[in-house]
């Protein structure tokens, strides 16, 4: 089965491809000849994921999926959440986002957080959603140079390493994206 993955984030494409192996043919937006940013105007991960997959399905008529992921920090009432990629502003700088997060947490004793991914799959116009959650905590200083986003300051529960200190195999033992993708693959295997 061929599916367009409605994202321009090459880090996410690499992660999903590492999880799918040869279970299905993943087509990126660029491989599909689509060179545009898909808007994410909604207040929830679920709505943004759904909006992106519907946008691409309506444009191409091809089965597709998208995902939206947010870092939800308990002491910040769920921030940055749906605004994770643009937490420090529209320039989408990972470093600026981390800096703002660390400043906002500087006086907070509770550093618990979770990554949450929602995948929206559209098959023949019918939608199914899958969620994956990784609990953990935010540390005070960046560690590691792997991954992307908040990976240098996020330690998943059950590990002493940040996501940025892990290779893809290690990260996939904990990954929110892996958990959601496994549910997606299990569903596709029923078709």
Beta strands, then each sheet from edge to edge (+ up, - down):
strand 1: 2-5
strand 2: 25-28
strand 3: 64-73
strand 4: 80-81
strand 5: 112-123
strand 6: 126-138
strand 7: 154-156
sheet 1: 2+ 1+ 3+ 4-
sheet 2: 2+ 1+ 3+ 5- 6+ 7-
end
